[in-house]
Amino acid sequence: MQDEPSLNIERIGDATVIRALPTSITPQAGEALLGYRAFPKGVKMVLDLSGLLFLGSAALSVMIVYHKRVKQAGGRLVVAGLDDECRKVVETAELTKILDLQPDLASALEAVGCQAPAPA
């Protein structure tokens, strides 16, 4: 899969970190994320959404689908860095029942059991 301009996918230690770059996950970026298929057994994945200013249906869909795929792979998914407004959207949709939300990337990496420290 090729990265869309608004996405950055990288490895930090033994975790996969997917960052949505400024402002929102567009429908095109959402489609690209949903096409991502690297969910090996025991995958440790962080969705770093700290740059988002808007959380729409594309982002919510990605979070739900990733939760299911990572769970099926016996892994762990953590969502990092939502601002207060975006967090309210997730709470209103009652996704806090299935998603682990962490305040920042370092906390998320620790929550997935990453074997490397977060970059400075």
Biopython code that builds the backbone (N, CA, C, O; Angstrom):
import numpy as np
from Bio.PDB.StructureBuilder import StructureBuilder

atoms = [
    (1, "MET", "N", (0.832, -1.181, 0.000)),
    (1, "MET", "CA", (0.000, 0.000, 0.000)),
    (1, "MET", "C", (0.870, 1.236, 0.000)),
    (1, "MET", "O", (1.855, 1.294, 0.737)),
    (2, "GLN", "N", (0.544, 2.193, -0.782)),
    (2, "GLN", "CA", (1.280, 3.443, -0.764)),
    (2, "GLN", "C", (0.608, 4.399, 0.206)),
    (2, "GLN", "O", (-0.618, 4.446, 0.309)),
    (3, "ASP", "N", (1.434, 5.164, 0.918)),
    (3, "ASP", "CA", (0.882, 6.121, 1.865)),
    (3, "ASP", "C", (0.178, 7.245, 1.124)),
    (3, "ASP", "O", (0.670, 7.727, 0.104)),
    (4, "GLU", "N", (-0.961, 7.658, 1.631)),
    (4, "GLU", "CA", (-1.637, 8.850, 1.144)),
    (4, "GLU", "C", (-0.887, 10.042, 1.712)),
    (4, "GLU", "O", (-0.185, 9.894, 2.711)),
    (5, "PRO", "N", (-1.011, 11.226, 1.108)),
    (5, "PRO", "CA", (-0.295, 12.389, 1.622)),
    (5, "PRO", "C", (-0.610, 12.710, 3.076)),
    (5, "PRO", "O", (0.216, 13.318, 3.757)),
    (6, "SER", "N", (-1.786, 12.318, 3.574)),
    (6, "SER", "CA", (-2.149, 12.666, 4.940)),
    (6, "SER", "C", (-1.838, 11.558, 5.944)),
    (6, "SER", "O", (-2.266, 11.635, 7.096)),
    (7, "LEU", "N", (-1.101, 10.533, 5.527)),
    (7, "LEU", "CA", (-0.789, 9.415, 6.414)),
    (7, "LEU", "C", (0.707, 9.180, 6.501)),
    (7, "LEU", "O", (1.454, 9.443, 5.558)),
    (8, "ASN", "N", (1.129, 8.676, 7.659)),
    (8, "ASN", "CA", (2.513, 8.285, 7.853)),
    (8, "ASN", "C", (2.484, 6.980, 8.636)),
    (8, "ASN", "O", (1.950, 6.929, 9.744)),
    (9, "ILE", "N", (3.055, 5.928, 8.063)),
    (9, "ILE", "CA", (3.091, 4.624, 8.722)),
    (9, "ILE", "C", (4.546, 4.285, 9.000)),
    (9, "ILE", "O", (5.374, 4.290, 8.090)),
    (10, "GLU", "N", (4.859, 3.990, 10.260)),
    (10, "GLU", "CA", (6.241, 3.678, 10.619)),
    (10, "GLU", "C", (6.291, 2.646, 11.738)),
    (10, "GLU", "O", (5.300, 2.389, 12.422)),
    (11, "ARG", "N", (7.468, 2.067, 11.901)),
    (11, "ARG", "CA", (7.722, 1.144, 13.006)),
    (11, "ARG", "C", (8.500, 1.893, 14.073)),
    (11, "ARG", "O", (9.474, 2.586, 13.780)),
    (12, "ILE", "N", (8.059, 1.746, 15.307)),
    (12, "ILE", "CA", (8.807, 2.241, 16.458)),
    (12, "ILE", "C", (8.972, 1.030, 17.355)),
    (12, "ILE", "O", (8.005, 0.535, 17.934)),
    (13, "GLY", "N", (10.196, 0.561, 17.467)),
    (13, "GLY", "CA", (10.434, -0.674, 18.197)),
    (13, "GLY", "C", (9.658, -1.786, 17.526)),
    (13, "GLY", "O", (9.792, -2.001, 16.322)),
    (14, "ASP", "N", (8.842, -2.499, 18.301)),
    (14, "ASP", "CA", (8.062, -3.591, 17.729)),
    (14, "ASP", "C", (6.599, -3.197, 17.519)),
    (14, "ASP", "O", (5.729, -4.060, 17.402)),
    (15, "ALA", "N", (6.334, -1.897, 17.473)),
    (15, "ALA", "CA", (4.965, -1.404, 17.262)),
    (15, "ALA", "C", (4.851, -0.724, 15.897)),
    (15, "ALA", "O", (5.806, -0.127, 15.402)),
    (16, "THR", "N", (3.670, -0.828, 15.308)),
    (16, "THR", "CA", (3.351, -0.096, 14.086)),
    (16, "THR", "C", (2.587, 1.144, 14.498)),
    (16, "THR", "O", (1.577, 1.058, 15.196)),
    (17, "VAL", "N", (3.070, 2.303, 14.065)),
    (17, "VAL", "CA", (2.418, 3.571, 14.394)),
    (17, "VAL", "C", (1.900, 4.185, 13.104)),
    (17, "VAL", "O", (2.651, 4.393, 12.151)),
    (18, "ILE", "N", (0.613, 4.471, 13.091)),
    (18, "ILE", "CA", (-0.006, 5.123, 11.940)),
    (18, "ILE", "C", (-0.445, 6.494, 12.409)),
    (18, "ILE", "O", (-1.253, 6.631, 13.327)),
    (19, "ARG", "N", (0.112, 7.517, 11.752)),
    (19, "ARG", "CA", (-0.208, 8.894, 12.109)),
    (19, "ARG", "C", (-1.064, 9.519, 11.015)),
    (19, "ARG", "O", (-0.777, 9.395, 9.825)),
    (20, "ALA", "N", (-2.105, 10.181, 11.446)),
    (20, "ALA", "CA", (-2.894, 10.998, 10.532)),
    (20, "ALA", "C", (-2.325, 12.404, 10.621)),
    (20, "ALA", "O", (-2.310, 13.011, 11.692)),
    (21, "LEU", "N", (-1.863, 12.912, 9.499)),
    (21, "LEU", "CA", (-1.246, 14.230, 9.499)),
    (21, "LEU", "C", (-2.308, 15.291, 9.275)),
    (21, "LEU", "O", (-3.420, 14.974, 8.853)),
    (22, "PRO", "N", (-1.990, 16.509, 9.545)),
    (22, "PRO", "CA", (-2.929, 17.542, 9.937)),
    (22, "PRO", "C", (-4.325, 17.497, 9.386)),
    (22, "PRO", "O", (-4.606, 17.213, 8.222)),
    (23, "THR", "N", (-5.094, 17.778, 10.252)),
    (23, "THR", "CA", (-6.472, 18.186, 10.430)),
    (23, "THR", "C", (-7.531, 17.114, 10.385)),
    (23, "THR", "O", (-8.381, 17.091, 11.275)),
    (24, "SER", "N", (-7.540, 16.217, 9.405)),
    (24, "SER", "CA", (-8.601, 15.213, 9.406)),
    (24, "SER", "C", (-8.198, 13.996, 8.590)),
    (24, "SER", "O", (-7.268, 14.048, 7.785)),
    (25, "ILE", "N", (-8.914, 12.900, 8.812)),
    (25, "ILE", "CA", (-8.764, 11.727, 7.959)),
    (25, "ILE", "C", (-9.814, 11.873, 6.865)),
    (25, "ILE", "O", (-11.014, 11.744, 7.109)),
    (26, "THR", "N", (-9.340, 12.140, 5.670)),
    (26, "THR", "CA", (-10.243, 12.311, 4.539)),
    (26, "THR", "C", (-10.822, 10.961, 4.141)),
    (26, "THR", "O", (-10.282, 9.923, 4.522)),
    (27, "PRO", "N", (-11.910, 10.960, 3.381)),
    (27, "PRO", "CA", (-12.426, 9.669, 2.903)),
    (27, "PRO", "C", (-11.371, 8.872, 2.132)),
    (27, "PRO", "O", (-11.329, 7.646, 2.242)),
    (28, "GLN", "N", (-10.514, 9.551, 1.349)),
    (28, "GLN", "CA", (-9.466, 8.864, 0.600)),
    (28, "GLN", "C", (-8.432, 8.243, 1.543)),
    (28, "GLN", "O", (-7.999, 7.110, 1.338)),
    (29, "ALA", "N", (-8.044, 8.989, 2.570)),
    (29, "ALA", "CA", (-7.098, 8.452, 3.543)),
    (29, "ALA", "C", (-7.736, 7.306, 4.320)),
    (29, "ALA", "O", (-7.075, 6.316, 4.634)),
    (30, "GLY", "N", (-9.021, 7.444, 4.626)),
    (30, "GLY", "CA", (-9.740, 6.365, 5.304)),
    (30, "GLY", "C", (-9.737, 5.102, 4.472)),
    (30, "GLY", "O", (-9.517, 4.011, 4.998)),
    (31, "GLU", "N", (-9.982, 5.238, 3.164)),
    (31, "GLU", "CA", (-9.947, 4.085, 2.269)),
    (31, "GLU", "C", (-8.558, 3.465, 2.242)),
    (31, "GLU", "O", (-8.420, 2.242, 2.257)),
    (32, "ALA", "N", (-7.525, 4.309, 2.202)),
    (32, "ALA", "CA", (-6.150, 3.801, 2.205)),
    (32, "ALA", "C", (-5.875, 3.036, 3.500)),
    (32, "ALA", "O", (-5.280, 1.958, 3.473)),
    (33, "LEU", "N", (-6.305, 3.589, 4.625)),
    (33, "LEU", "CA", (-6.107, 2.913, 5.906)),
    (33, "LEU", "C", (-6.861, 1.590, 5.954)),
    (33, "LEU", "O", (-6.345, 0.598, 6.468)),
    (34, "LEU", "N", (-8.070, 1.573, 5.424)),
    (34, "LEU", "CA", (-8.852, 0.333, 5.443)),
    (34, "LEU", "C", (-8.252, -0.715, 4.517)),
    (34, "LEU", "O", (-8.498, -1.908, 4.689)),
    (35, "GLY", "N", (-7.465, -0.278, 3.535)),
    (35, "GLY", "CA", (-6.782, -1.212, 2.643)),
    (35, "GLY", "C", (-5.517, -1.791, 3.253)),
    (35, "GLY", "O", (-4.970, -2.764, 2.735)),
    (36, "TYR", "N", (-5.048, -1.209, 4.336)),
    (36, "TYR", "CA", (-3.840, -1.683, 5.013)),
    (36, "TYR", "C", (-4.117, -3.057, 5.598)),
    (36, "TYR", "O", (-5.093, -3.232, 6.328)),
    (37, "ARG", "N", (-3.281, -4.026, 5.291)),
    (37, "ARG", "CA", (-3.549, -5.419, 5.689)),
    (37, "ARG", "C", (-2.460, -6.046, 6.549)),
    (37, "ARG", "O", (-2.469, -7.261, 6.746)),
    (38, "ALA", "N", (-1.533, -5.267, 7.061)),
    (38, "ALA", "CA", (-0.428, -5.824, 7.846)),
    (38, "ALA", "C", (-0.847, -6.004, 9.304)),
    (38, "ALA", "O", (-0.505, -5.197, 10.169)),
    (39, "PHE", "N", (-1.588, -7.071, 9.556)),
    (39, "PHE", "CA", (-2.053, -7.370, 10.902)),
    (39, "PHE", "C", (-1.555, -8.753, 11.305)),
    (39, "PHE", "O", (-2.352, -9.679, 11.458)),
    (40, "PRO", "N", (-0.224, -8.901, 11.481)),
    (40, "PRO", "CA", (0.298, -10.211, 11.871)),
    (40, "PRO", "C", (-0.137, -10.567, 13.288)),
    (40, "PRO", "O", (-0.555, -9.711, 14.068)),
    (41, "LYS", "N", (-0.027, -11.838, 13.589)),
    (41, "LYS", "CA", (-0.415, -12.325, 14.922)),
    (41, "LYS", "C", (0.306, -11.509, 15.998)),
    (41, "LYS", "O", (1.518, -11.304, 15.938)),
    (42, "GLY", "N", (-0.462, -11.056, 16.970)),
    (42, "GLY", "CA", (0.107, -10.313, 18.089)),
    (42, "GLY", "C", (0.532, -8.892, 17.760)),
    (42, "GLY", "O", (1.319, -8.305, 18.502)),
    (43, "VAL", "N", (0.034, -8.322, 16.671)),
    (43, "VAL", "CA", (0.436, -6.979, 16.242)),
    (43, "VAL", "C", (0.202, -5.953, 17.349)),
    (43, "VAL", "O", (-0.801, -5.999, 18.061)),
    (44, "LYS", "N", (1.140, -5.038, 17.472)),
    (44, "LYS", "CA", (1.017, -3.907, 18.392)),
    (44, "LYS", "C", (0.848, -2.673, 17.526)),
    (44, "LYS", "O", (1.758, -2.302, 16.784)),
    (45, "MET", "N", (-0.316, -2.035, 17.615)),
    (45, "MET", "CA", (-0.604, -0.931, 16.714)),
    (45, "MET", "C", (-1.094, 0.289, 17.482)),
    (45, "MET", "O", (-1.896, 0.193, 18.411)),
    (46, "VAL", "N", (-0.577, 1.448, 17.053)),
    (46, "VAL", "CA", (-0.995, 2.731, 17.611)),
    (46, "VAL", "C", (-1.518, 3.590, 16.473)),
    (46, "VAL", "O", (-0.837, 3.784, 15.466)),
    (47, "LEU", "N", (-2.732, 4.104, 16.637)),
    (47, "LEU", "CA", (-3.256, 5.127, 15.740)),
    (47, "LEU", "C", (-3.005, 6.459, 16.435)),
    (47, "LEU", "O", (-3.685, 6.797, 17.403)),
    (48, "ASP", "N", (-2.027, 7.215, 15.940)),
    (48, "ASP", "CA", (-1.683, 8.507, 16.534)),
    (48, "ASP", "C", (-2.489, 9.581, 15.811)),
    (48, "ASP", "O", (-2.190, 9.937, 14.671)),
    (49, "LEU", "N", (-3.498, 10.084, 16.479)),
    (49, "LEU", "CA", (-4.407, 11.061, 15.872)),
    (49, "LEU", "C", (-4.218, 12.443, 16.494)),
    (49, "LEU", "O", (-5.139, 13.259, 16.508)),
    (50, "SER", "N", (-3.023, 12.691, 17.005)),
    (50, "SER", "CA", (-2.757, 13.951, 17.709)),
    (50, "SER", "C", (-2.830, 15.174, 16.807)),
    (50, "SER", "O", (-2.990, 16.288, 17.304)),
    (51, "GLY", "N", (-2.718, 14.997, 15.499)),
    (51, "GLY", "CA", (-2.802, 16.143, 14.601)),
    (51, "GLY", "C", (-4.205, 16.463, 14.139)),
    (51, "GLY", "O", (-4.418, 17.462, 13.452)),
    (52, "LEU", "N", (-5.168, 15.630, 14.503)),
    (52, "LEU", "CA", (-6.526, 15.825, 13.999)),
    (52, "LEU", "C", (-7.238, 16.974, 14.701)),
    (52, "LEU", "O", (-7.166, 17.134, 15.919)),
    (53, "LEU", "N", (-7.929, 17.767, 13.885)),
    (53, "LEU", "CA", (-8.791, 18.817, 14.415)),
    (53, "LEU", "C", (-10.252, 18.453, 14.230)),
    (53, "LEU", "O", (-11.137, 19.058, 14.835)),
    (54, "PHE", "N", (-10.500, 17.453, 13.383)),
    (54, "PHE", "CA", (-11.856, 17.031, 13.076)),
    (54, "PHE", "C", (-11.889, 15.514, 13.015)),
    (54, "PHE", "O", (-11.020, 14.895, 12.401)),
    (55, "LEU", "N", (-12.872, 14.923, 13.638)),
    (55, "LEU", "CA", (-13.015, 13.472, 13.648)),
    (55, "LEU", "C", (-14.357, 13.132, 13.031)),
    (55, "LEU", "O", (-15.400, 13.258, 13.673)),
    (56, "GLY", "N", (-14.322, 12.700, 11.774)),
    (56, "GLY", "CA", (-15.546, 12.384, 11.054)),
    (56, "GLY", "C", (-15.771, 10.892, 10.927)),
    (56, "GLY", "O", (-15.099, 10.084, 11.569)),
    (57, "SER", "N", (-16.731, 10.545, 10.084)),
    (57, "SER", "CA", (-17.112, 9.146, 9.934)),
    (57, "SER", "C", (-15.975, 8.291, 9.374)),
    (57, "SER", "O", (-15.878, 7.112, 9.716)),
    (58, "ALA", "N", (-15.114, 8.852, 8.523)),
    (58, "ALA", "CA", (-13.993, 8.073, 7.981)),
    (58, "ALA", "C", (-13.060, 7.625, 9.106)),
    (58, "ALA", "O", (-12.628, 6.472, 9.137)),
    (59, "ALA", "N", (-12.756, 8.524, 10.017)),
    (59, "ALA", "CA", (-11.865, 8.184, 11.130)),
    (59, "ALA", "C", (-12.523, 7.186, 12.075)),
    (59, "ALA", "O", (-11.873, 6.252, 12.543)),
    (60, "LEU", "N", (-13.801, 7.378, 12.355)),
    (60, "LEU", "CA", (-14.509, 6.438, 13.229)),
    (60, "LEU", "C", (-14.547, 5.044, 12.608)),
    (60, "LEU", "O", (-14.368, 4.046, 13.306)),
    (61, "SER", "N", (-14.780, 4.974, 11.301)),
    (61, "SER", "CA", (-14.784, 3.680, 10.608)),
    (61, "SER", "C", (-13.441, 2.990, 10.713)),
    (61, "SER", "O", (-13.369, 1.788, 10.970)),
    (62, "VAL", "N", (-12.376, 3.752, 10.514)),
    (62, "VAL", "CA", (-11.028, 3.185, 10.617)),
    (62, "VAL", "C", (-10.802, 2.618, 12.013)),
    (62, "VAL", "O", (-10.284, 1.510, 12.154)),
    (63, "MET", "N", (-11.183, 3.360, 13.037)),
    (63, "MET", "CA", (-10.972, 2.883, 14.408)),
    (63, "MET", "C", (-11.737, 1.588, 14.680)),
    (63, "MET", "O", (-11.203, 0.679, 15.316)),
    (64, "ILE", "N", (-12.965, 1.495, 14.211)),
    (64, "ILE", "CA", (-13.767, 0.295, 14.432)),
    (64, "ILE", "C", (-13.193, -0.902, 13.682)),
    (64, "ILE", "O", (-13.046, -1.985, 14.250)),
    (65, "VAL", "N", (-12.869, -0.706, 12.403)),
    (65, "VAL", "CA", (-12.335, -1.803, 11.592)),
    (65, "VAL", "C", (-10.976, -2.250, 12.126)),
    (65, "VAL", "O", (-10.718, -3.449, 12.231)),
    (66, "TYR", "N", (-10.105, -1.296, 12.464)),
    (66, "TYR", "CA", (-8.799, -1.670, 13.006)),
    (66, "TYR", "C", (-8.949, -2.420, 14.323)),
    (66, "TYR", "O", (-8.240, -3.398, 14.563)),
    (67, "HIS", "N", (-9.856, -1.976, 15.171)),
    (67, "HIS", "CA", (-10.078, -2.694, 16.424)),
    (67, "HIS", "C", (-10.403, -4.161, 16.132)),
    (67, "HIS", "O", (-9.833, -5.059, 16.751)),
    (68, "LYS", "N", (-11.308, -4.401, 15.202)),
    (68, "LYS", "CA", (-11.703, -5.773, 14.864)),
    (68, "LYS", "C", (-10.541, -6.568, 14.281)),
    (68, "LYS", "O", (-10.316, -7.713, 14.672)),
    (69, "ARG", "N", (-9.801, -5.969, 13.349)),
    (69, "ARG", "CA", (-8.694, -6.689, 12.701)),
    (69, "ARG", "C", (-7.576, -7.006, 13.674)),
    (69, "ARG", "O", (-7.033, -8.111, 13.665)),
    (70, "VAL", "N", (-7.231, -6.042, 14.512)),
    (70, "VAL", "CA", (-6.157, -6.266, 15.486)),
    (70, "VAL", "C", (-6.595, -7.310, 16.517)),
    (70, "VAL", "O", (-5.807, -8.177, 16.894)),
    (71, "LYS", "N", (-7.828, -7.231, 16.965)),
    (71, "LYS", "CA", (-8.338, -8.212, 17.929)),
    (71, "LYS", "C", (-8.317, -9.617, 17.330)),
    (71, "LYS", "O", (-7.936, -10.574, 18.004)),
    (72, "GLN", "N", (-8.728, -9.743, 16.055)),
    (72, "GLN", "CA", (-8.710, -11.052, 15.388)),
    (72, "GLN", "C", (-7.292, -11.604, 15.283)),
    (72, "GLN", "O", (-7.090, -12.819, 15.280)),
    (73, "ALA", "N", (-6.306, -10.701, 15.197)),
    (73, "ALA", "CA", (-4.907, -11.121, 15.108)),
    (73, "ALA", "C", (-4.292, -11.346, 16.490)),
    (73, "ALA", "O", (-3.107, -11.661, 16.602)),
    (74, "GLY", "N", (-5.093, -11.184, 17.533)),
    (74, "GLY", "CA", (-4.576, -11.381, 18.884)),
    (74, "GLY", "C", (-3.649, -10.270, 19.330)),
    (74, "GLY", "O", (-2.814, -10.464, 20.213)),
    (75, "GLY", "N", (-3.798, -9.102, 18.717)),
    (75, "GLY", "CA", (-2.919, -7.979, 19.030)),
    (75, "GLY", "C", (-3.576, -6.943, 19.906)),
    (75, "GLY", "O", (-4.602, -7.185, 20.540)),
    (76, "ARG", "N", (-2.960, -5.791, 19.921)),
    (76, "ARG", "CA", (-3.439, -4.687, 20.763)),
    (76, "ARG", "C", (-3.414, -3.399, 19.953)),
    (76, "ARG", "O", (-2.417, -3.080, 19.304)),
    (77, "LEU", "N", (-4.522, -2.663, 19.997)),
    (77, "LEU", "CA", (-4.654, -1.372, 19.331)),
    (77, "LEU", "C", (-4.896, -0.302, 20.381)),
    (77, "LEU", "O", (-5.714, -0.467, 21.285)),
    (78, "VAL", "N", (-4.165, 0.801, 20.242)),
    (78, "VAL", "CA", (-4.347, 1.945, 21.113)),
    (78, "VAL", "C", (-4.464, 3.186, 20.239)),
    (78, "VAL", "O", (-3.736, 3.335, 19.257)),
    (79, "VAL", "N", (-5.376, 4.068, 20.599)),
    (79, "VAL", "CA", (-5.552, 5.341, 19.906)),
    (79, "VAL", "C", (-4.924, 6.423, 20.770)),
    (79, "VAL", "O", (-5.223, 6.531, 21.959)),
    (80, "ALA", "N", (-4.054, 7.221, 20.167)),
    (80, "ALA", "CA", (-3.305, 8.225, 20.926)),
    (80, "ALA", "C", (-3.618, 9.641, 20.464)),
    (80, "ALA", "O", (-3.889, 9.893, 19.290)),
    (81, "GLY", "N", (-3.572, 10.551, 21.422)),
    (81, "GLY", "CA", (-3.491, 11.965, 21.124)),
    (81, "GLY", "C", (-4.742, 12.699, 20.697)),
    (81, "GLY", "O", (-4.646, 13.782, 20.119)),
    (82, "LEU", "N", (-5.913, 12.147, 20.961)),
    (82, "LEU", "CA", (-7.130, 12.868, 20.574)),
    (82, "LEU", "C", (-7.266, 14.139, 21.412)),
    (82, "LEU", "O", (-7.063, 14.119, 22.626)),
    (83, "ASP", "N", (-7.615, 15.254, 20.743)),
    (83, "ASP", "CA", (-7.891, 16.467, 21.520)),
    (83, "ASP", "C", (-9.266, 16.324, 22.171)),
    (83, "ASP", "O", (-9.977, 15.349, 21.928)),
    (84, "ASP", "N", (-9.629, 17.289, 22.990)),
    (84, "ASP", "CA", (-10.876, 17.180, 23.766)),
    (84, "ASP", "C", (-12.111, 17.034, 22.882)),
    (84, "ASP", "O", (-12.998, 16.237, 23.186)),
    (85, "GLU", "N", (-12.176, 17.795, 21.796)),
    (85, "GLU", "CA", (-13.353, 17.732, 20.919)),
    (85, "GLU", "C", (-13.447, 16.373, 20.225)),
    (85, "GLU", "O", (-14.529, 15.790, 20.146)),
    (86, "CYS", "N", (-12.325, 15.872, 19.726)),
    (86, "CYS", "CA", (-12.327, 14.566, 19.054)),
    (86, "CYS", "C", (-12.645, 13.454, 20.052)),
    (86, "CYS", "O", (-13.359, 12.504, 19.729)),
    (87, "ARG", "N", (-12.117, 13.580, 21.245)),
    (87, "ARG", "CA", (-12.405, 12.571, 22.279)),
    (87, "ARG", "C", (-13.905, 12.530, 22.596)),
    (87, "ARG", "O", (-14.467, 11.456, 22.809)),
    (88, "LYS", "N", (-14.549, 13.699, 22.626)),
    (88, "LYS", "CA", (-15.990, 13.755, 22.873)),
    (88, "LYS", "C", (-16.764, 13.007, 21.791)),
    (88, "LYS", "O", (-17.761, 12.345, 22.082)),
    (89, "VAL", "N", (-16.308, 13.111, 20.551)),
    (89, "VAL", "CA", (-16.963, 12.391, 19.451)),
    (89, "VAL", "C", (-16.866, 10.886, 19.692)),
    (89, "VAL", "O", (-17.851, 10.163, 19.540)),
    (90, "VAL", "N", (-15.680, 10.420, 20.066)),
    (90, "VAL", "CA", (-15.475, 8.999, 20.344)),
    (90, "VAL", "C", (-16.334, 8.553, 21.521)),
    (90, "VAL", "O", (-16.924, 7.473, 21.489)),
    (91, "GLU", "N", (-16.404, 9.370, 22.545)),
    (91, "GLU", "CA", (-17.228, 9.038, 23.715)),
    (91, "GLU", "C", (-18.707, 9.018, 23.364)),
    (91, "GLU", "O", (-19.435, 8.135, 23.816)),
    (92, "THR", "N", (-19.161, 9.976, 22.565)),
    (92, "THR", "CA", (-20.566, 10.028, 22.150)),
    (92, "THR", "C", (-20.938, 8.794, 21.341)),
    (92, "THR", "O", (-22.042, 8.265, 21.474)),
    (93, "ALA", "N", (-20.016, 8.342, 20.504)),
    (93, "ALA", "CA", (-20.244, 7.132, 19.704)),
    (93, "ALA", "C", (-20.078, 5.862, 20.542)),
    (93, "ALA", "O", (-20.239, 4.752, 20.034)),
    (94, "GLU", "N", (-19.761, 6.029, 21.804)),
    (94, "GLU", "CA", (-19.565, 4.931, 22.754)),
    (94, "GLU", "C", (-18.446, 3.976, 22.350)),
    (94, "GLU", "O", (-18.484, 2.789, 22.675)),
    (95, "LEU", "N", (-17.459, 4.497, 21.645)),
    (95, "LEU", "CA", (-16.324, 3.665, 21.235)),
    (95, "LEU", "C", (-15.306, 3.479, 22.346)),
    (95, "LEU", "O", (-14.385, 2.673, 22.217)),
    (96, "THR", "N", (-15.467, 4.223, 23.443)),
    (96, "THR", "CA", (-14.558, 4.019, 24.575)),
    (96, "THR", "C", (-14.785, 2.661, 25.218)),
    (96, "THR", "O", (-13.971, 2.210, 26.024)),
    (97, "LYS", "N", (-15.891, 2.005, 24.866)),
    (97, "LYS", "CA", (-16.152, 0.652, 25.372)),
    (97, "LYS", "C", (-15.222, -0.372, 24.730)),
    (97, "LYS", "O", (-14.949, -1.422, 25.313)),
    (98, "ILE", "N", (-14.730, -0.062, 23.518)),
    (98, "ILE", "CA", (-13.873, -1.029, 22.814)),
    (98, "ILE", "C", (-12.471, -0.506, 22.546)),
    (98, "ILE", "O", (-11.566, -1.292, 22.267)),
    (99, "LEU", "N", (-12.273, 0.806, 22.624)),
    (99, "LEU", "CA", (-10.976, 1.387, 22.295)),
    (99, "LEU", "C", (-10.227, 1.831, 23.543)),
    (99, "LEU", "O", (-10.819, 2.333, 24.498)),
    (100, "ASP", "N", (-8.919, 1.635, 23.514)),
    (100, "ASP", "CA", (-8.035, 2.138, 24.558)),
    (100, "ASP", "C", (-7.527, 3.486, 24.074)),
    (100, "ASP", "O", (-6.770, 3.545, 23.105)),
    (101, "LEU", "N", (-7.926, 4.569, 24.729)),
    (101, "LEU", "CA", (-7.485, 5.915, 24.371)),
    (101, "LEU", "C", (-6.382, 6.344, 25.319)),
    (101, "LEU", "O", (-6.519, 6.237, 26.538)),
    (102, "GLN", "N", (-5.290, 6.828, 24.752)),
    (102, "GLN", "CA", (-4.171, 7.324, 25.545)),
    (102, "GLN", "C", (-3.899, 8.767, 25.152)),
    (102, "GLN", "O", (-4.147, 9.151, 24.009)),
    (103, "PRO", "N", (-3.395, 9.573, 26.079)),
    (103, "PRO", "CA", (-3.234, 11.003, 25.805)),
    (103, "PRO", "C", (-2.153, 11.355, 24.794)),
    (103, "PRO", "O", (-2.231, 12.399, 24.146)),
    (104, "ASP", "N", (-1.137, 10.493, 24.649)),
    (104, "ASP", "CA", (-0.032, 10.832, 23.753)),
    (104, "ASP", "C", (0.644, 9.555, 23.247)),
    (104, "ASP", "O", (0.329, 8.447, 23.681)),
    (105, "LEU", "N", (1.580, 9.745, 22.319)),
    (105, "LEU", "CA", (2.255, 8.612, 21.695)),
    (105, "LEU", "C", (3.055, 7.793, 22.706)),
    (105, "LEU", "O", (3.016, 6.563, 22.675)),
    (106, "ALA", "N", (3.768, 8.456, 23.586)),
    (106, "ALA", "CA", (4.575, 7.725, 24.575)),
    (106, "ALA", "C", (3.699, 6.815, 25.438)),
    (106, "ALA", "O", (4.055, 5.663, 25.687)),
    (107, "SER", "N", (2.562, 7.330, 25.890)),
    (107, "SER", "CA", (1.640, 6.529, 26.706)),
    (107, "SER", "C", (1.066, 5.370, 25.900)),
    (107, "SER", "O", (0.901, 4.265, 26.417)),
    (108, "ALA", "N", (0.765, 5.629, 24.635)),
    (108, "ALA", "CA", (0.207, 4.583, 23.770)),
    (108, "ALA", "C", (1.226, 3.478, 23.528)),
    (108, "ALA", "O", (0.879, 2.298, 23.567)),
    (109, "LEU", "N", (2.472, 3.844, 23.281)),
    (109, "LEU", "CA", (3.513, 2.831, 23.068)),
    (109, "LEU", "C", (3.698, 1.976, 24.320)),
    (109, "LEU", "O", (3.884, 0.762, 24.232)),
    (110, "GLU", "N", (3.647, 2.607, 25.457)),
    (110, "GLU", "CA", (3.743, 1.860, 26.715)),
    (110, "GLU", "C", (2.533, 0.928, 26.871)),
    (110, "GLU", "O", (2.681, -0.213, 27.311)),
    (111, "ALA", "N", (1.350, 1.410, 26.514)),
    (111, "ALA", "CA", (0.125, 0.618, 26.658)),
    (111, "ALA", "C", (0.121, -0.618, 25.768)),
    (111, "ALA", "O", (-0.440, -1.644, 26.154)),
    (112, "VAL", "N", (0.734, -0.548, 24.581)),
    (112, "VAL", "CA", (0.782, -1.725, 23.705)),
    (112, "VAL", "C", (1.947, -2.636, 24.067)),
    (112, "VAL", "O", (2.087, -3.718, 23.496)),
    (113, "GLY", "N", (2.779, -2.213, 25.002)),
    (113, "GLY", "CA", (3.923, -3.035, 25.402)),
    (113, "GLY", "C", (5.091, -2.925, 24.447)),
    (113, "GLY", "O", (5.837, -3.885, 24.251)),
    (114, "CYS", "N", (5.248, -1.751, 23.850)),
    (114, "CYS", "CA", (6.338, -1.531, 22.894)),
    (114, "CYS", "C", (7.673, -1.681, 23.590)),
    (114, "CYS", "O", (7.857, -1.228, 24.720)),
    (115, "GLN", "N", (8.600, -2.320, 22.906)),
    (115, "GLN", "CA", (9.923, -2.578, 23.458)),
    (115, "GLN", "C", (10.933, -1.478, 23.174)),
    (115, "GLN", "O", (12.134, -1.681, 23.353)),
    (116, "ALA", "N", (10.463, -0.311, 22.734)),
    (116, "ALA", "CA", (11.362, 0.804, 22.471)),
    (116, "ALA", "C", (10.707, 2.085, 22.979)),
    (116, "ALA", "O", (9.482, 2.203, 22.950)),
    (117, "PRO", "N", (11.498, 3.035, 23.439)),
    (117, "PRO", "CA", (10.919, 4.293, 23.888)),
    (117, "PRO", "C", (10.391, 5.105, 22.721)),
    (117, "PRO", "O", (10.828, 4.938, 21.582)),
    (118, "ALA", "N", (9.452, 5.982, 23.015)),
    (118, "ALA", "CA", (8.925, 6.880, 21.983)),
    (118, "ALA", "C", (10.025, 7.849, 21.577)),
    (118, "ALA", "O", (10.870, 8.212, 22.394)),
    (119, "PRO", "N", (10.016, 8.270, 20.314)),
    (119, "PRO", "CA", (11.004, 9.248, 19.880)),
    (119, "PRO", "C", (10.803, 10.568, 20.622)),
    (119, "PRO", "O", (9.694, 10.913, 21.032)),
    (120, "ALA", "N", (11.907, 11.291, 20.780)),
    (120, "ALA", "CA", (11.839, 12.574, 21.497)),
    (120, "ALA", "C", (11.130, 13.625, 20.694)),
    (120, "ALA", "O", (10.987, 14.759, 21.151)),
]
sb = StructureBuilder()
sb.init_structure("model")
sb.init_model(0)
sb.init_chain("A")
sb.init_seg("    ")
for serial, (resi, resn, name, xyz) in enumerate(atoms, 1):
    if name == "N":
        sb.init_residue(resn, " ", resi, " ")
    sb.init_atom(name, np.array(xyz, "f"), 0.0, 1.0, " ", f" {name:<3s}", serial, name[0])
structure = sb.get_structure()
